[in-house]
Amino acid sequence: MKRKVFTFQKKLLSFFLFFTAVIFTVLWLLQTVFLQRFYDGMIIKNTVSAAESIVSQNGNTRIADYIDEVSRENSIVVYVTDTEGKLLYSSDEFRKMEKKPNGRDGRPPQGDKGERRQYRELPENFGKFLHTIRGSEDGTTELRSDELYVYGRYITFNGEDALLYLGATLGAVGSAARIIRTQLLWVTLLSVAVGMVLAWFLSRSFAKPIAQLNEKAHVLGENQPDIPFAEGFRSELDDLNGTLDRTAEKLKQNREFQNEFLANVSHDLRTPLTMIKGYAEMIRDISREDEQQCAADVAVIVEESDRLTALVNEILEYSELQMTDKEPVTEQVELSEIVISAADSFEKLYSKDGFTFARDIAADIQITGNASRLQRAVYNLLDNAVRHAGDDKWIGVVLRLEGQFAAVEISDHGSGIAPDDLERIWEKYYTNRQRRGKGVSGLGLAIVRQTVAMHNGRCEVRSVQGEGSTFRILFPLSAE
């Protein structure tokens, strides 16, 4: 068998590497290609937000202090002019404190306590700014170039109508981006190296139990030592290992079943076949002219054929039960009718031979089960009792309630069962007692036990040597 090159470990390793490549590709795009756009977008958003916060301070006597604070926190330059473009106030993050000039009335600005401040000169683009804001319908304007973003609007400053100009620098991330790219390169190389090592170890850890399970599956059903499997890595793999173990156990049981079939049934098959062939040859060579002897020989052939048919039927039935561990049992079954029907059939068949069937069958006892399976179990017990009946040919048939169970008892006055055999009497092909009592295959009681187990019941047997035996099967009653 050609071994596949793309193993589970290699495939898992490739997935780890692909995942690493995707993560670092996205990281490189965010930190290099899209960094400038992201930075400019945040600067514009912060500038507009700063303007809104300054406008919210209209009427505040300390609005100048607030403008200083906003300018410092957002690294922006702020100009306040009257509507004609005359500078009233400016602020930036690097302002120098000096004594402020007096206002138009000759007094220091309110709230400034006489300090003077050195103001920035109006920027070169202020004329364009003034023109665009005067033509604005909503009283706001924006100017943008590769290096600068300007936002403006009308405000109230110290009780007067004024213009607010905010400027922020764009494109300042260039030098930082170069540093980030250099750092990111080293981080990428180191992370990929570490990731490959970790991915190799992780893929090997994942692949090892899979390989063990694969090896175990390859030898499943063969007479080889069990492949060790270290549980605890993943619950799903532990469950799969348990499934393989159970499958191996079933295959082992099937193999033992086949061996027992060949070892035990071969004799039972050979005997009737030999008899059939022998008597057929006798008819052909000896008794075909003698009608009486020929009829006797034919009767033996028919009897052995019936025995062979019964043997094959038992084998097929038990094999079917073995193939079905659990059958759905949902039908309400009248157990009383099943026991009465079985007793009637045996009484009609064996009453001419002197058999007596003593009955004590309670009426209207129902259980949940499979009617045909239950009927076969009762038939097998009656057949077993007939084969081992005593000289009085008495068979007892009882059905009664015992607590929450329905109990079926089939008794005989035969030779009984040795104590050593009581525990093994339900085993398949345990034919010592059956052969002594003209048994067929040794599967009858095994079929009974399998059927009772399928119906969640139990089997019991009481026996005294020289006095007889009582076989009991108990089934749980149907729920009300």
Secondary structure, DSSP 8 states (H G I E B T S, - for coil): ----SS-HHHHHHHHHHHHHHHHHHHHHIIIIITHHHHHHHHHHHHHHHHHHHHHTTTT-TTHHHHHHHHHHHHT-EEEEEETTS-EEEEE-TT--B------TTSS--TTSTT--B------TTHHHHHHHHHT-SSSEEEEE-SSEEEEEEEEEETTEEEEEEEEEE-STTHHHHHHHHHHHHHHHHHHHHHHHHHHHHHHHHHHHHHHHHHHHHHTTTSSS------TTS-HHHHHHHHHHHHHHHHHHHHHHHHHHIIIIIHHHHHHHHHHHHHHHHHIIIIITS-HHHHHHHHHHHHHHHHHHHHHHHHHHHHHHHHH-S------EEEHHHHHHHHHHHHHHHHGGGT-EEEEEE-SS-EEES-HHHHHHHHHHHHHHHHHT--TT-EEEEEEEEETTEEEEEEEE-SS---HHHHTTTTSTT--HHHHHTT-SSS-HHHHHHHHHHHTT-EEEEEEETTTEEEEEEEEEB---
